[in-house]
Amino acid sequence: MIPLNKNLQKYFKNTSWMLADKLIKMSLVLLVNILVARYLSSDDFGFLAYSISLVSLFAIATHMGLSGLVVKELVSFPQESAQILTTVFYIKLFGAAIGFLILLVINFFTEEMYSMHFIVLLIISFSIFLKPFEVVDFWFLANVQAKYTAITNTIALVITSLLKVFFVFIGTNVVWFALANFIQALLISILFIYFFYKKINLPISTLKFSFDKAKYFLGKSWMIMLGALFAIIYLKIDQIMLKWMIGNESVGIYAVASSLSEVWYFLPAIIVSSLFPKIIEMKEKNDDNYNKRLQQLFDFLFSMAFILAIFVSFIASDLILFLYGQKYEESGIILSIHIWAGVFIFMRALFSKWIIIEDVLIFSLITQGLGALTNVFLNFILIPEYGIYGAAIATLLSYAMASYFALYFNKRTRVVFWMMTKAILSPLRYPLLMIKVKLNA
């Protein structure tokens, strides 16, 4: 066996830590989600899913479009790490306050005061204040030390998963499951603080807020933030609109299918995030090799999503009945539709990094905006006519618009559109290439 060079070993180990973290997380989340869905009524499970989706929507105020941008800055200017992390922490904390206030207003106007559902949404809303501690994760990503993030997430998930199992065992109501979600976010924050002081070793005197840095980050990131907002809209608005237009039970049935579909989205995120520093380096050193590797990565991401979508489509109905039971039978058809959105989500993960490397952040805003508008528009049309199935179709089409078709309409992004097109044709390209090689031989 030919040994990997030290550089490749570094990225392989980093990706392995991230993959192990997500595999454990995916398995536990899936198993506990099945248990909770079977235990709770479809109405309560639907409201819990709706609350998580709604909080995710407004938690984007803490995202501020900073993730990839901050990692890039930490890679490029490691000597300024303390100032960068401190500044970003306070920016995210300010966003958390805004997001929480909006959630509070929505809760007051949509739910009966101090009802069980009011308390559920309130508890989950408080988790938004823990988002700023994610800045520690940015440092780990920039320095290829994903194992600490993996350890943090795994510990928090295992504890809260056991807690949810315990709540099912003693027969608690939905409020306690909302509390478990908050506890998970709290544990992650506590562990991030621990690793920050244990591993990063930045002197406290250097942890200072910089108005210049804040101005730079906000000036650069506002387009990504709006793009991320639009992304969350077309990722989560289906469940929110189903709740408002049909009811909690429909959200529960839909959430079961989407949870099985979306659970795979960690794969492209891990691969691309782990390779992101290397992709930046390749762009700076050799543009031809950079484009070649991008195409290979698009091919790989599409192939994974395509194989997964075919497999899940065939077993969707039987899988739902086996895992969740008869009360979620309708989720099978939804899953067989929703799973195909992954084809575009997988490739989108790489495109999201491409716009940062190429410094064309406006396209995050444009493409995500088109996706969000498409989803909301189609939901308004399709949900009254086709119910939960209409929501699944709307989501699939909106993903295709945001992550593929929208790229054709501008000269700058068209190069990625053609890369994605080649990736979509890869099941035909590679056999034809093999035939050509044999004929030439």
N, C-alpha and C positions, 0 to 999 in steps of 0.2 A: 504493500500500500504506500502510495506517495504521500508524505506528510504535508499538511497545509503549512504555508508560511505563517509567520507570526501575526501578520496583519489580518490574514483571512481567519486565523484561529480566534483572534480578538472579536471579530464580527460574528463568527459562528457561535462562540460562547455567549455573546450578548444576546443574539437572537434566540438561542436555546433557553436562556433564563426567561426571556419574555414569553416564549412559546409554552414553557412549562407552567409559568404563572397563569396564562390564559386557559390552558387545557384543564388545569385543576379548577380554575374559576368557572369555566364553561360547564364542566361536569357537575359541580356542586350547585351552581345556579339552576341548571336544568332539573336536577333531581329535587331540589327544594321547591322550585317553582311548580313542578308536577304535584308534589305533596300538598302545597298550599292551595293550588287551584282545585284539587279534589276535595280539600277540607272546607274551604270557604264556599259560600253560595256564589253563583256566577255574577250576581249583582254586586256583592262586596268585592270579589276579585276584580271585577271590571272597574269599580271605583278606585281601588288601589292602583291599578294599571294607569287609569286616567290621571290620578294625582301625580304619579311618577313622571308621566309624560308632560304634564303641565309644568311641573317644577323644572324638568329638563329644558323646556322651552325658555323659561325666564332665567335659568341659570346661565344662559348664554351671556348675560350681562357680566358674569365673572370671567368669561372666556376672553373677551376683548380682542379676539383674533391674534392672541399673543403666542400661542404654543410653538408653532414652527419658527416664528420670527425670533422668539427668545432663545430657542435652541441654536439657531444660526448665529446670533450675537454672542452666545456663550462659547461657541466653537471658535469664532473669529477673534474674540477679545476676552480670553480667560482671565486676564489680570483685572478685569472689571466685574467679575462674577458677583461679588458682594453687593455692589451698587445696583447691578441689574436685577438681582433677585429681590432686594428690598423694595425697589421702585415698583416692580411688577406686582409684588404682594399687596401693596397699598392701592394700586390701580384696581386689582381684582376685588379687594375688600369694598371699595367704593361701589363697584358694579353689583356686588352681592347685596348691599343695602338697597339699591334701586330695585333689583329683581324681587327682593323680599316684600317690599312695600306694594309692588304691583300684585303679587300673589295674594297678599293680605286683602287688598281691595276686591279681587275676584272672588275670594273665599266668602267675604261678607255679603256679596251680591248674589252668589249662586247657590250657597248652601245655608240651611237653617242654622242659626246661631247656636253653638255648643252641641250640635247634633254629632253623632258618631262620625259622619262623613266630614263635617267641619273640622273636627279634631284631627282626623287622618291627614287631611290636606295641610293643616297648620303644622303638624309635627314634621312632615316631609319637607315643608317649606323652610324650616329652620336649618336644614342641612346645607342650604345655599351659602351660609356663612362659613362653612368649612372648606369651600372651594379654593380660597387663596393659598392654602398650604400646598397646593399642587405645584408651586414654584420649585419645590425641592425636587420633584420628578423631572422638571426641565433640566436641572443640573445633572442628574443621573443620565438622562438621555444624551446630553451634549458630551459627557465624559465616558460614554459607553460602559455604564455601570448599572445596567437594568436589573441586576440581581436584587438590589435593595428595594426597588419598586415592586419586584415580584414577591419578595419576602413580606413586605408591608401589606400588599393586597391579599396575599394568601392567608396570612394570620387573621386579618379583619374578616375575610369571607368565611373562614372556617368557624370562627367564634359566632358570628351572626347566623350562619346556617344552622349550627347546633341550637342556637336560641330559637329560631323559627320552628325547628323540629320539636323543641320543648313546648312551644306555645300550642302547636297542633296537639301534642300529647295531653296537655292539661285542659285543652278546650277553650282557649281565649277568643276574643273577638278581633275584628280587623284592625282596631287601633293598635294593638300590640305588635302587629306585623309592620305597621308604619313606624313604630318606635324602633324596631329591629333595623329598618333601613337607615334611620338616623344614627343609630349606634355604630353601624358599619362605617359611615362617613366620619364619625367622631374617632373611631379607632385608627383609621387611615391617617387622619391629621395628627394624632398623638405619635404614631410611629414615624411619620415624616419628620416631626420635630426632633424625635430621638435621634434618627439617622443624620439629621442636619448637624446637630452638635457633636455627634460621634464620629462621622466620616468626612464631612466637608471641611471642618476645621477653619472656618472663616472667622477672623477676629470680630468681636462684637462692635468694636470701634469703627469697622469698615461698613457696617450695615446701616447705610444712610440713604434716605430718599433723595433722588435727584430730579429736580423739575425739568432739567434739560433732557434727561433720559425719558421721563414720562411724556414730554412733548414729542420726542422722537418716536417712541413706541406707539402712542395714540395716533400720531400723524401717519405712520406707516400701516397701522393695523386696523384702522376703522373700516376699511373695505373688507378685510378678512372677517372682522366681527359681524358686519352686516351679512356677509356671505354665510358665515356660520349660523347666524340667526335664521336665514332662509333655509339652510340645510336642516336645522332642527324642525322648522315648520313642515318641510316635506317628509321628514322622518317620523314626526310625532303628531302632526295635525290631524291625521286620520282618526286616531283614537279620541282626540279631543272633540272633533266634529261628530263622531259617532255618538259620544255621550250626550252632546247637546241636541242632536237631531233625532236619535232613536232611544238611547237610554244606557244605563250601566251594564246591563246584561250583554248587549251587543259588543261593548268594549271588552268584556271578559272573554267572549268567544273569539273575537278578533285578536286579542292580546296573546292568547294561547298559540295561535298560528304564527304571529309575528315574532314571538319569542323564540320559536324553533327556527325561523328563517334568519333572524338577526343575530342569533348566537354565533354564527360563523363569521361575522364581520370583523372579529378580532384578528383573523388570519392576515388579510392584506395590511391592516394597521401595524401589526407587529413587523412584518417583513419590510415594509417601507420605512417605518420609524427607525428600525435598527440600522438600515442601510443609508439613511438620510445623510449622516456626516460623510460617508464615503461617496455618495452621489455628488455632494457639494464639491468634494475634492476632485472628482473626475471631471466635473464641469470646468474647473479652474485649470486643469492640466492638459486635457485632451478632448476637444469638442467632438471629434469623430467617434472616438471610443465611447464617449458619453451618450451619444444618440443611439449607438449600437446596443449598449447595455439597457437603455430605456426601452427599446423595442423588445428585447429579450424578456425584460421584466413585465411589460404589458402582456406579452404572449403567455407567460407563466401565470399571471394573475387571472387572465381570462380562462385559461384551461382549467384551473382549480375551480372557478365559479361555475363553469359550464358542466363539468363532470358532477359536481355537487348538486346542481339544479336538476339534472336528468334523474339522478338517483332518488332525490327526495320527492320529485314529482310522482314517481311510480309508487312509492310506499306511503304517500302523505295520509290518505284516509285511514289505512290500517295502523299507521304509526300513532295518529291522534287517538283512535279508539283504544289502543293498547296502553298508551301513557296516561291519557286524561279521562277516559271513560265516555259513556254514551252522552252525557249532558253537553259535551263539547264536539259532537259529531260534525257539526257544520264547519268546524275549523279546518277539516281536511282539505276541502276545496280551496279555502282561502290560502292555506299553506302551499298548495300546488301552483297557485298564481304568484304569491308573494316571494317565493324562493328565487324566481327568475330576476328579481331586482338586484340580487347579489352580483350578477354579471356586470352590471354598471357600477355598483358600489366598490367592487374589488379593483376595477381599473381607476375609479375616481380617487382612491387612496394615493396612487402615484401621481395623478394629475394635480392633486392638492399640494404636493411637495414641489412639483415642476413649476407652478406659478410663483412660489417663493424663490426658488433658485434663479428663475428667469426675471424676477422682479416685475411681474405683470399681475399684481394683486387685484387689479380691477376686475379680472376675469373670474375671481372667486365670487365677487358680488354679482356680476352679470349672470353667470351660469346658475348659481344657487337661487338667485331671484326668479329666473325663468322656471326653475324646478318648483319653487314654492308657489308661484302664481298658477302654474299648471295643476298642481295638486289640489289647491283650494278650489279652483274653478271646476275641475273634474269631480271633486267630492260633492260640490253643490249640485252638480248635474246627476251623478251616478248613484249617490247614496239614497235619495228619495226613490229612485227607480229600481235599483238592485240591492239596496241595503249594504250589508257587510261585504258582499262580493264586489260591489261597486267601489268601495273604499280600497280594496286590494288592487283592482285594476287601475284606479287613479294613482296609487302609490307607484306601481310598476312603470306606468307611462311617465310620471313626473321624474323618476330616477333616470329613465332613458333620456329625457329632455335635458336635465341638468348636467349629466355626466358624459353625454355622447353627442346628441344632435346639436346642442347649442354651440359646440366647439367648431362646427363647420362654418359658422356665419362670420368669423373674423379671420383675417389672414394670419395673425400671430398664433392663434390656437388651432388653426387648421392642420398644422403639422402633427399635433397630438391626435386630432380627429382621424387622420390617416394612419397613425400608429395604432390606434384602437381598432380601426377597420381591419388592418392587417392582422391584429391579434384575434379579432372575431373570425377571420378567415383562416386562422392557423390550423384548424383541423384539416383543411384542404391544402394549405401551403406546404406543410411538412411532408405529407405523402408525395406530393408532386415534386418536391425538392429531392426526395430520396430516389424517385424514378429518374429524374434528370441526372443525378450522380451516377446511377447504375448504367444509364445509356452512354454517358461520357466515358465511363470506365471500359 
